[in-house]
């Protein structure tokens, strides 16, 4: 069942999203060579709890951490660990916050120091594709319009879209209906209605679109081990123009790389 949110509920999700955005910024300051990914998880959890929230991911289906930290060829659902970031890596950090009974969810992929030119282009294209998809989150359009906007943008640039993983609705539960694919056909799929809250999250690969799940039951990586990028916002469907509830503003105030500050 799809739950349309009231304005009061949307305001509560916005409050959660503000804590989430600031938690991301706390983590962003430590995304640099020489830092173990486990440290990033600790920073996020401490910040979220200090501001009255709980990490949405920790314990969700027995997930062991507050952040999904996915390095290089890992698409999503990577575990924080003793892995030490190094120059040239990219790292996707996906985080959720539950506050006042409602969840928010967002992800951002960071370059670690200087990265290869083709990798930086992947990050920029993936982030731009997120906003292309969000533009279609309008009352009266179809779910396929969101997926088509993302898919056509990245495929025109030579990248591929992961098919096995999709975005989702959210609210009182972290994962609600409907699913939000990053591929599709214009005019197809369920009709979008004002009050739908969606996590739109393109997962885009530098190489082939196929992925493999590791034996831990969580970690998803590209089958060819080429890099993958992931950006995500929590968005509410509106009439005329969608509303983005999460924010990258706090991240981009504390990071020096201006290339990823371009939205479209």
VMD Tcl script that draws the C-alpha trace (Angstrom):
set ca {
  {0.00 0.00 0.00}
  {1.19 3.52 -0.83}
  {0.77 6.04 2.00}
  {0.27 9.67 0.98}
  {1.76 11.95 3.61}
  {-0.03 14.88 5.22}
  {1.67 18.28 5.44}
  {2.28 17.65 9.13}
  {3.99 14.36 8.36}
  {6.08 15.97 5.62}
  {7.23 18.60 8.11}
  {8.39 15.83 10.46}
  {10.33 14.17 7.65}
  {11.95 17.55 6.92}
  {13.12 17.74 10.54}
  {14.64 14.29 10.23}
  {16.24 15.31 6.93}
  {17.96 18.31 8.52}
  {19.66 16.10 11.10}
  {20.57 13.72 8.30}
  {22.12 16.45 6.16}
  {24.21 17.70 9.07}
  {25.30 14.16 9.97}
  {26.49 13.71 6.39}
  {28.50 16.92 6.71}
  {30.16 15.71 9.91}
  {31.22 12.57 8.06}
  {32.27 14.49 4.93}
  {35.01 16.28 6.87}
  {36.69 12.92 7.48}
  {36.50 11.52 3.95}
  {40.20 11.68 3.16}
  {43.18 9.39 2.69}
  {44.28 7.59 5.83}
  {40.86 7.34 7.51}
  {39.27 3.96 8.20}
  {35.65 3.65 7.11}
  {34.71 2.36 10.58}
  {35.55 5.82 11.97}
  {33.04 7.42 9.60}
  {30.30 5.17 10.95}
  {31.06 6.12 14.53}
  {30.98 9.84 13.69}
  {27.57 9.53 12.02}
  {25.96 7.47 14.78}
  {27.21 9.76 17.54}
  {25.93 12.85 15.73}
  {22.51 11.38 14.99}
  {21.99 10.22 18.58}
  {23.25 13.52 20.02}
  {20.43 15.28 18.15}
  {17.71 12.94 19.31}
  {17.53 10.66 16.28}
  {18.32 7.03 15.67}
  {20.24 5.59 12.71}
  {17.63 4.08 10.40}
  {19.91 1.40 9.02}
  {21.37 -0.03 12.22}
  {19.56 -3.27 12.93}
  {17.37 -3.01 9.81}
  {17.15 -6.63 8.66}
  {20.15 -7.16 10.98}
  {22.37 -4.65 9.17}
  {25.24 -4.08 11.63}
  {26.06 -0.38 11.11}
  {24.66 3.14 10.91}
  {26.10 3.84 7.46}
  {26.32 1.88 4.25}
  {29.87 2.65 3.12}
  {30.61 1.45 -0.41}
  {34.09 1.92 -1.83}
  {35.02 1.91 -5.55}
  {33.34 -1.08 -7.25}
  {30.91 -1.62 -4.36}
  {27.56 -0.25 -5.50}
  {25.64 -0.22 -2.20}
  {25.29 -1.88 1.21}
  {28.99 -2.01 2.01}
  {29.96 -2.48 5.67}
  {32.12 0.00 7.59}
  {35.38 -1.74 8.38}
  {39.06 -1.31 9.00}
  {39.58 -0.44 5.32}
  {41.66 2.75 5.14}
  {40.67 5.19 2.39}
  {43.40 6.03 -0.09}
  {44.00 8.63 -2.76}
  {41.96 7.88 -5.87}
  {39.18 5.95 -4.13}
  {35.56 6.92 -4.32}
  {33.24 6.20 -1.42}
  {29.45 6.20 -1.37}
  {27.99 7.02 2.03}
  {24.31 6.18 2.48}
  {22.60 7.21 5.70}
  {19.13 7.28 7.17}
  {17.74 9.03 10.23}
  {14.60 8.28 12.21}
  {13.33 11.25 14.18}
  {9.85 11.89 15.59}
  {8.71 8.58 14.13}
  {9.71 9.33 10.52}
  {12.65 8.33 8.35}
  {14.74 10.31 5.87}
  {17.35 8.77 3.56}
  {20.12 10.16 1.38}
  {23.45 9.17 -0.18}
  {26.47 10.97 -1.59}
  {29.54 9.63 -3.39}
  {32.83 11.35 -2.58}
  {36.14 11.45 -4.41}
  {38.98 10.71 -2.01}
  {41.71 13.18 -2.89}
  {42.41 13.32 -6.62}
  {40.60 10.70 -8.69}
  {40.93 9.71 -12.33}
  {39.17 11.96 -14.83}
  {36.76 9.30 -16.05}
  {35.79 8.51 -12.48}
  {35.06 12.15 -11.65}
  {32.90 12.37 -14.78}
  {30.94 9.34 -13.53}
  {30.28 11.06 -10.19}
  {29.16 14.28 -11.85}
  {26.87 12.47 -14.30}
  {25.31 10.35 -11.55}
  {24.57 13.38 -9.39}
  {23.09 15.24 -12.36}
  {20.94 12.22 -13.20}
  {19.47 12.34 -9.70}
  {18.14 15.82 -10.36}
  {16.89 14.80 -13.80}
  {14.84 12.09 -12.11}
  {13.61 14.41 -9.36}
  {12.28 16.85 -11.97}
  {9.76 14.18 -12.96}
  {8.40 13.62 -9.42}
  {5.29 15.64 -10.21}
  {1.64 14.87 -9.54}
  {0.06 13.29 -12.62}
  {3.24 11.94 -14.19}
  {4.22 8.26 -14.05}
  {6.93 6.34 -12.24}
  {8.45 5.45 -15.59}
  {9.06 9.14 -16.25}
  {11.47 9.27 -13.30}
  {13.34 6.16 -14.41}
  {13.46 7.21 -18.06}
  {14.93 10.61 -17.18}
  {17.74 8.99 -15.19}
  {18.39 6.17 -17.64}
  {18.45 8.28 -20.78}
  {20.75 10.88 -19.21}
  {23.42 8.41 -18.10}
  {23.20 6.00 -21.03}
  {23.67 8.89 -23.47}
  {27.02 9.42 -21.71}
  {28.11 5.80 -21.92}
  {27.23 4.65 -18.38}
  {24.94 1.84 -17.25}
  {22.06 1.63 -14.77}
  {21.89 -1.07 -12.11}
  {18.61 -2.96 -12.51}
  {18.53 -5.15 -9.41}
  {18.38 -2.24 -6.95}
  {15.80 0.56 -6.85}
  {14.63 3.50 -4.81}
  {11.58 3.29 -2.57}
  {8.89 5.08 -0.66}
  {9.52 5.96 2.97}
  {7.88 7.56 5.98}
  {7.08 5.77 9.22}
  {8.90 2.79 7.69}
  {12.31 3.01 6.07}
  {11.15 1.07 3.03}
  {7.58 1.56 1.84}
  {5.82 1.15 -1.48}
  {6.28 2.08 -4.25}
  {9.57 0.93 -5.75}
  {11.38 3.65 -7.74}
  {13.45 2.14 -10.58}
  {16.26 4.14 -12.19}
  {15.17 2.96 -15.63}
  {11.86 2.92 -17.44}
  {9.63 4.19 -20.19}
  {7.89 7.53 -20.38}
  {4.23 7.37 -19.45}
  {4.48 3.89 -17.90}
  {4.15 2.72 -14.31}
  {2.00 3.94 -11.47}
  {0.64 7.48 -11.51}
  {2.45 9.83 -9.14}
  {0.28 11.62 -6.58}
  {0.90 14.62 -4.37}
  {2.06 13.49 -0.94}
  {4.06 10.50 -2.10}
  {7.47 10.58 -0.40}
  {10.14 8.83 -2.45}
  {13.81 8.01 -2.05}
  {15.17 8.54 -5.56}
  {18.65 7.03 -5.81}
  {20.43 6.39 -9.11}
  {23.15 3.73 -8.90}
  {25.27 4.13 -12.03}
  {28.22 2.05 -13.23}
  {31.30 2.97 -15.21}
  {31.28 -0.47 -16.86}
  {28.61 -3.12 -17.30}
  {25.27 -2.92 -15.50}
  {25.43 -6.38 -13.89}
  {26.18 -6.78 -10.20}
  {27.10 -9.53 -7.73}
  {26.10 -9.99 -4.10}
  {28.96 -10.99 -1.83}
  {28.75 -13.86 0.66}
  {27.98 -11.51 3.56}
  {24.46 -11.22 2.12}
  {24.64 -7.42 1.86}
  {27.54 -6.06 -0.16}
  {26.69 -5.48 -3.83}
  {29.55 -4.88 -6.29}
  {29.87 -4.51 -10.03}
  {30.54 -7.79 -11.82}
  {33.45 -6.28 -13.78}
  {34.85 -4.48 -10.69}
  {34.66 -1.07 -12.37}
  {33.60 1.88 -10.23}
  {30.00 2.70 -9.35}
  {28.44 5.92 -8.02}
  {25.31 6.50 -5.93}
  {23.44 9.69 -5.03}
  {20.08 9.88 -3.24}
  {17.52 12.41 -2.04}
  {14.22 12.06 -0.20}
  {11.60 13.86 -2.29}
  {7.88 14.63 -1.99}
  {5.71 14.58 -5.10}
  {4.01 17.93 -5.60}
  {1.80 19.57 -8.19}
  {3.92 21.49 -10.67}
  {7.32 21.08 -8.99}
  {8.70 18.41 -6.63}
  {10.10 19.28 -3.21}
  {13.45 17.90 -2.07}
  {13.33 17.18 1.66}
  {16.95 16.13 2.21}
  {19.88 18.41 1.47}
  {23.47 18.30 0.25}
  {24.07 21.92 1.28}
  {25.82 21.05 4.53}
  {28.07 18.53 2.76}
  {29.08 20.99 0.10}
  {29.88 23.74 2.59}
  {32.58 21.56 4.17}
  {34.02 19.86 1.08}
  {36.53 21.59 -1.14}
  {35.60 19.87 -4.42}
  {33.33 22.24 -6.34}
  {32.82 19.94 -9.34}
  {30.10 18.02 -7.52}
  {28.23 21.18 -6.48}
  {26.65 21.44 -9.93}
  {23.07 20.15 -9.88}
  {22.13 20.20 -13.55}
}
mol new
graphics top color blue
foreach p $ca { graphics top sphere $p radius 0.5 }
foreach p [lrange $ca 0 end-1] q [lrange $ca 1 end] { graphics top cylinder $p $q radius 0.2 }
display resetview
